[in-house]
């Protein structure tokens, strides 16, 4: 299986996580990306590393067929990627101006951090033999 296909599958898995209750931590709203209203995140770069330490950088461009946008709605407890890919958030917290989202399914865990003031995003998906580090930015539609 090609690296880009694996990355596409993992990004799709991020959007197809199983539903569980949301745990919201922290008090008060810090910035526009604090989870009080939905926002859209664009994936710009993905770093894929295998268990031998070999890593590949994938840039989001028009030739890839990967998920390029994630719609995050903390109030609805969902992450959506495309028309038929919706996941429920497992945990949400606000720590030191960062919105932290977490979940997992099918032997993979994931965590995303979104800077509440700027919308800058970093996320990681981890399984037993690969990791994917995802970087991008968010905007309020």
N, C-alpha and C positions, 0 to 999 in steps of 0.2 A: 504494500500500500504506500503510495507516495506521501511525502511529508505534508504537502498542501491538502491532500484528501484527509489525512489524519487530523490536521489542524481544523479543517472544516467540520469534521465529525465532533471534535472536542468542543468547538464553539457552539455547535448545535446542541451538544449535551448540556452545556451551560444553560441554554434556554429551555431545556426539557427536564429540569430537576423536579424531584417529587415534592409534594406539598407538605408543609408542617407549619406550626404556629410561628409567628415572628416575635422575637425578643427585642424590644427597643430599649436601648440604654441611653444614658445622658439626659440632661435637662436643657430645654431652651433651644431655640433655633440660632445657628451661628451664621449662616449664609444662604444664598439662593439654592444651593445643592445639599440642603440638610435633610431632604426626604419629605418635606411637607407638601411638595407638589411634584408631579411627574417630570422627568427629563429624558433627553435623548443623548446617547454616547456613541461617538464614532471611534472605531478601532483603527489605529494608524499603523502600529507595528506589533508583530508577534515574534517572540524568541522561543524556539522549540529546542529543548535539550533532552538527550536520551541518558540512560543510566551509565553510559561509558564516559559522559562528560562532553560529548560532541553536541555542538549547538548550531542552529541555523537561524538566520534572521529572515523574516518574511514581511515585506512591506505591503500594505493594502493598496492595490491598484485596480484599474478597470478590467484586467485580464483574469483576476482571481475570482473564484466563485464561492468565496467564504462569506460568512455573516459579517457585514460591515457596520451595522448599527444595532445598538441595544437600547430598548426603551425600558426605563426603570421607573416603576411606580410603587414606592414604599407603602403608600396608603392602601393600595390594592394587593400588596404583597407579591408583586410579579416582576419578572424580567422577561421581555419579549424580544425575539429576534426573528423577524420575518412574520408572514401572515399566520403560520400554523405552528409556531414554536414559542410556547409560553411556559415559564417555570415559576414556581413559588419560592420566595425567599425563606431560608431557614433561620437566619439570625440577622439582625440589624442593630448597629450601635453607633453612637457618636462619641469619638474620643479625640480630644485635642484638635478640634476643627476638621476632623476627617470623618466622613460617613463610611462605615465599614459594613459590607454586605457579605454573607457567607452561605454556602450550601454544599451539596454533594449528592452523588448518585452513581450507581454502577461502578463502584470501586474508585471513583474520582472525587476529590474534594476541590472546592474553589473558594477564593476570597477576593474581594475587590475593595479598593480604597478610593474614595472620591473626595478631593479637596473641596470642602463646603463653600469656600469663597470663590474659587476659580473654576471648578468643574474638572480639573485635571484628574485623570483616571489611570490607575494601575491595577491589574488583576493577575491572578495566577490560578492555573488549573493543574492539579497534580494527580498522577496515578502511579502505579508501581514501577514503571520503566520510562516515563516521560514527564516533563514539565513544560508548561506553556506560560510564558510571561507576556501579558497583553498591556499595551500602552495606548492611550487615546485621550480624548477630551469630550466633555459633555456640554450641552446647551439646553436651555429651557425653550421648548417650542412655542 
